[in-house]
Structures are given as structure tokens and as C-alpha cells.
């Protein structure tokens, strides 16, 4: 039986390699139907091949509800959330906490009883309201 590598045995990551990995990192935003959300590093998701059983992106429970959206985002982006009751909110992505893959997330949109988030749209800095300028 092969021995598992120990964290103490691992070679330290060179500063150049660390900078290279940081530049290539994507952040994944996940939003649930009850308005909870979180950002997670794409490095926390494993790559599955054909026949994979899926990957947990967020704890799905009675508190959170089912997932509505999951998308890559930039720190400078904003998101717009829309509920089935016709309410909407626009908020910066940087205000949403970065958390692990299987965590529950934090409140992004405080929905009313019986109300659910039904749509999420990413608004990049080049799309944002620039006051009608071209």
C-alpha cells in the first residue's frame, strides 16, 4: 500500500509558481434559491471524467434551498438577483464572502417567506451603468 504524502514532505511552492497560479485562478459564485451565496476558488473543484457523479458546490439544505446559479466572476463584477415576487437587487461580488466548496454561504438577498430567487445575472465592469456613455 502506498504511503500518502505528508504536508511536511511537500516541496515549498516557488514564489513565481504561486504568482502564476494566482493569476490563472477563477472564482466561482454560487447562489441558492433562498438568497444565500458564496465565492469559491476553482482550485477546490476536482476535475471529473466521463461518468462522474457530480461535485458538491454548496450545502443544499432546508435553510439554503436548491441552487439557482453558479458562474465564474471577477472581483470587480456585480450581480443582479431577481425573485419570483418581482423584487431585484444589484450588489458587488466583492461583498460576498469567499468560502469552501461544501459550506452553506451567507445571505446575499434577504427573501420574504415563500419568495425565491429565480434569476442571477453577472454584470461585468464593461457592462455596468456608465451613465449612457458609449
C-alpha positions as CSV (number, residue, x, y, z in Angstrom):
1,X,0.0,0.0,0.0
2,X,1.4,3.4,-1.0
3,X,2.1,5.9,1.7
4,X,0.2,9.2,1.5
5,X,2.4,12.3,1.1
6,X,2.8,14.3,4.2
7,X,2.5,18.1,4.2
8,X,5.9,18.3,5.8
9,X,7.4,16.3,2.9
10,X,5.9,18.5,0.2
11,X,8.3,20.9,-1.5
12,X,7.5,24.6,-0.9
13,X,5.8,26.4,-3.8
14,X,8.2,28.8,-5.6
15,X,7.0,32.4,-5.5
16,X,7.0,32.5,-9.3
17,X,4.7,29.4,-9.5
18,X,2.4,30.8,-6.8
19,X,2.0,34.1,-8.7
20,X,1.4,32.1,-11.9
21,X,-1.3,30.0,-10.2
22,X,-2.9,33.1,-8.6
23,X,-3.2,34.8,-12.0
24,X,-4.9,31.8,-13.5
25,X,-7.3,31.2,-10.6
26,X,-11.0,31.7,-11.3
27,X,-13.5,32.4,-8.5
28,X,-16.9,30.6,-8.8
29,X,-20.0,32.3,-7.4
30,X,-22.8,30.1,-6.2
31,X,-26.3,31.4,-5.3
32,X,-29.2,29.4,-3.8
33,X,-33.0,30.0,-4.2
34,X,-33.3,31.4,-0.6
35,X,-30.8,34.1,-1.4
36,X,-27.6,32.6,0.1
37,X,-24.4,32.8,-1.8
38,X,-20.6,32.4,-1.6
39,X,-17.5,32.6,-3.7
40,X,-15.1,29.6,-4.0
41,X,-11.7,29.1,-5.7
42,X,-11.9,27.0,-8.8
43,X,-8.9,25.0,-7.4
44,X,-11.2,23.5,-4.8
45,X,-13.2,21.7,-7.5
46,X,-11.8,18.4,-8.8
47,X,-11.9,17.5,-12.4
48,X,-14.1,14.5,-13.2
49,X,-14.1,12.4,-16.3
50,X,-17.0,10.9,-18.2
51,X,-19.3,9.1,-15.8
52,X,-18.6,11.3,-12.9
53,X,-21.2,11.6,-10.1
54,X,-21.0,15.3,-9.7
55,X,-19.3,17.7,-7.3
56,X,-20.7,19.4,-4.3
57,X,-20.7,23.2,-4.9
58,X,-22.8,24.3,-1.8
59,X,-24.5,22.6,1.0
60,X,-28.1,22.1,-0.2
61,X,-30.5,22.0,2.8
62,X,-33.7,23.5,4.1
63,X,-32.0,26.7,5.1
64,X,-30.4,27.4,1.6
65,X,-32.8,25.7,-0.8
66,X,-31.7,24.4,-4.2
67,X,-29.0,26.1,-6.2
68,X,-30.1,28.7,-8.8
69,X,-26.8,29.8,-10.3
70,X,-23.1,29.0,-10.4
71,X,-20.8,31.1,-12.5
72,X,-17.2,32.4,-12.7
73,X,-16.9,36.0,-11.6
74,X,-14.2,38.7,-11.2
75,X,-13.7,40.8,-8.0
76,X,-14.8,43.9,-9.9
77,X,-18.1,42.4,-11.2
78,X,-21.6,43.0,-9.8
79,X,-24.6,40.6,-9.8
80,X,-28.3,41.2,-10.1
81,X,-30.7,38.8,-8.4
82,X,-34.4,38.6,-9.3
83,X,-37.1,36.9,-7.2
84,X,-40.4,35.3,-8.2
85,X,-42.1,38.1,-6.3
86,X,-40.6,40.7,-8.7
87,X,-38.0,42.1,-6.4
88,X,-34.5,42.6,-7.5
89,X,-31.2,43.7,-6.1
90,X,-27.8,44.6,-7.5
91,X,-24.7,44.0,-5.4
92,X,-20.9,43.9,-5.8
93,X,-19.3,40.5,-5.9
94,X,-16.5,41.6,-3.6
95,X,-19.1,41.9,-0.8
96,X,-19.8,38.2,-0.9
97,X,-17.5,36.1,1.3
98,X,-15.0,33.6,-0.1
99,X,-15.8,30.2,1.5
100,X,-15.1,26.5,1.0
101,X,-16.9,24.3,-1.5
102,X,-19.2,22.4,0.9
103,X,-20.2,25.4,3.1
104,X,-23.6,27.0,3.3
105,X,-22.8,30.6,2.3
106,X,-24.0,33.9,3.6
107,X,-27.2,36.0,2.9
108,X,-26.8,37.9,-0.3
109,X,-30.6,38.7,-0.8
110,X,-32.9,38.5,2.2
111,X,-36.0,36.9,0.6
112,X,-39.5,37.1,2.1
113,X,-41.4,33.9,3.3
114,X,-42.4,31.9,0.2
115,X,-40.3,34.1,-2.1
116,X,-37.4,32.5,-4.1
117,X,-34.5,33.8,-6.2
118,X,-35.2,32.7,-9.8
119,X,-32.5,34.5,-11.7
120,X,-29.0,35.7,-11.3
121,X,-27.1,37.7,-13.9
122,X,-23.4,38.8,-13.8
123,X,-22.7,42.4,-14.7
124,X,-19.1,42.9,-15.7
125,X,-17.3,46.3,-15.3
126,X,-17.6,46.9,-19.1
127,X,-21.4,46.3,-19.0
128,X,-22.1,48.4,-15.8
129,X,-24.2,51.5,-15.8
130,X,-21.8,54.1,-17.2
131,X,-24.4,56.9,-17.4
132,X,-25.3,56.3,-21.0
133,X,-21.8,56.9,-22.3
134,X,-20.7,54.9,-25.3
